[in-house]
Amino acid sequence: MSDRILVALDVPTAEEAVRLARAVSPHVGGFKVGLGLLFGPGPATVAAVAEVGKPVFADAKLHDIPSQVERAAQRLAALGARWITAHAAGGVAMLEGAVAGTTAAATGSGILAVTVLTSLGDGDVERVAPGSSPGKLTSRLTRSADEAGCEGVICSARELGVVSQVAPKLVKVTPGIRPSGTPAADQERTMTPAEAVARGADFLVIGRPITGADDPAAAAAAIAEAVES
């Protein structure tokens, strides 16, 4: 079960990211390199973290014209990213471009399509997609991801059932994971690790409950143990 945990290395420097990855590595399955690192120290952070020896996903949230997304995905795959994220809202052609980029890199990388951010509540979704809800919008975006040949989707644990119904073969990666008693912070649609796994999550993205702990390794071990039990 600990292999399902992907730690979000949302720290300021590549050195801190690598140090943190090494510390928690015995208790987790891989790591996320997000926008703060990709636009700070740079994309080479992906390669540095990958040297720890576990899968890394570059949470680039690509969203542009297909040709640009294809090039970006190819570069990130070449740096060692096991997965790369792209916004499903960019459309099928854009997602197909992302998939083409990883295929060209020939590294075994895959695309994870971002559906509805876990920081959005019902009212937020209504404003950007009138008449919709997180579940309905996730369903539509998941269909696009499946049609484009993506390996999986990023979705809230609350919408895992929707994804399973629409495209059961897609890998389901869930952020917004909060152990019991942990502040939600800027997340709206959260769930505990055990609940998310019970609902069918393949991977759990966990950041602050681990990285913000006094002892990140101990926090990671405790979460892994809770999921196991």
N, C-alpha and C positions, 0 to 999 in steps of 0.2 A: 504493500500500500504506500510506503514512503516514496516509491518510484513515481507516484502520481503527483507529488508536490513539486511545483516549479517556483522557485523563490524570485520575487521581483527585486532585482538589485538596484533599487532607486536611490543611489548614493551619488555624491558629486564627482568623484574621480574614478578613473579606470583602476588605479591602484587599490582603492577601497573596495571596488567591486570584486576584484580578483581575491583580495584577502578575505572578504566575506564569503565568497563562493567556496573557498578552500575550507573555511571554518565549518560551514553547514553541510558540506558535501556528503559526509557519511550518513546523513539523515534525510536526504532529499533526492529527487530524480533529475533535476536540471534547474536551469536559470532563465530569467527574463532580463534582457537588456532593453530598456525603454528609451523614450524620447530624450530624457535628461542626459543620458550617456551618449546616445547617438548624435545629439546636437551639441554636446559639450566636448568630452575627450574625443568623440568621433566614432564612426563605424568600426574602426579597428578594435574597439573594445570587445566586439563580438568574438574576434579571433583570440584575444587575450583570455577571455572567460572560458572559451571552448577548450583551451589548453588544460583546464582543471580536469577534463575528462568526462564531462556529462553534457547532455544535449542543451543547446542554447536556443531560445527563440528571440528573434529581433522584432520587438514590438514597434515597428516603424509606422504602422497604420497608414500605409501608402494609399494615396487618393489623388490621382492625376489622370492625364490622358493615357491610354493604354501603352503607347511606346515608351513613355517616361517611366511608368510603373514597371514595365518589363525590364528596362535597364537597371533600375534600382534593385529589383528583386534578384537579378542575376548577380549583381555586385555583392549583395548581402549573403547570398548563398555561397559565393566563392570565398567569403570570409569565414565560413564555417557555421552559419546559422542553420539549425535543423528545421526551424519553421520561421516564416516571415508573415507578418500580419498586413492585411490590406482591407480597407473599408468596403464592405459588401455594397454600400450605398453608391459606390462608383460604377456599378453596373456589371453585367456579364462580360462585356468586351474587355473592360478594364481588368477584371479578375482573370480572364483568360490570358491577358498580357502578363500578369504576375506569374501565372502557372508556366507560361512559356519561358519566362526568365529563369525560373528554377530548373526547368528542363534543360535549358541551354547550359546552365552551370554544371550539370551532370554530377551533383554532389549528394543526391538523395534528399534534397530539401523539399519542403512542402509549404503550401500557402494555407494560412488560417484566416478566414474571412471574419472580420469584426461585424457583429450584428448590431445590437443596441447597447451602448455603453452602460455599465452598471451604476454610473453616477446620475443617470436619468430616471426620474420618477414618471408616473402616469401623466401628470400635467405637462412635463417637459416633452414627452413623446407626442402628446396631443398638439402642442404648439408647432412642432416640426413636421408632423404628419397628421393633419386634422382627420378625425374620425378613426384613428388607429389607437392601438395600445401596445405595450411592450411585447406581448405575446403575438399579436397579429403582425406587427412589423418584423419581429424575429422570424416568423414563418415565411414571409415574403423574401426576406434577405437570405434566409437559409436555402430557399429554392434556387436563388441566383448562384450561391456558392456551389451548390451541388451541380448545377448545369455547367458551370465554368470549369469543373474538374478540380476544385480545391480539396485539400486533404481533410480539412476540418473547419470548425467555426469557433469564434470566441463568443460566448453567451453567458448571461446571468444563470445562476443555478435555478432560478425560478422558471426559466424557459427551457430547461433541459428536456422536459416532456414534449414540448412543441418540436424541438429539433429532432428528437427520436422518431416522432410521427412523420415528419416531412422528409427527412434524409437519414435513416437509421445507420448508414455506413460511415457517415462523417465523424471524425474525431471531435469530441466535445471538450473544450477547454474553458474553465470557469474562473473568472476573477471575482472580486468582491467577496472573498472568503474571510469570514471573521469567526474565530473561536468564541465560545460563550463568554460574555462579559467583556469583550473587546470593543472599544468604540468604533462606530461605523465610519467616522471621519467624513470624507466627501463622497462616500458610497451610499446609494439609495436602496438598491436591490441586493441585499446580502444574504448569506446563509453560512451555517457552520460547516467545517470540513466534512464531518460525518454525514450530515444531511445531504450535502452535495454529492458525495460518493453514492449514497443510498438512492439518489435520484438518477444516477447514471453518468456522472461526470467521469471523463477519462483522465483529466489532469486538473489540478487545482493551482491557481496562481495566488500565492500568498506573499505579501510584502511586509507592511508595517508590523503586523503581529510577530514577525520574526526579526526583521531588520531593525525595528525600534526597541527591541528587548535589550536588557542589560547584558544578557548572555544569549546571543542569537542561536548558537549551536544547541543550547539547552532548550530554547523555545521551539526550534525545529524538531528536536527529538520528542518533545512533549506532544506537539501536534501530530507527528507521525504515529506516536503511540495511541493517541486518542482515535485516530482514524482506524488503526488496526483493531482496536477494541470494539 
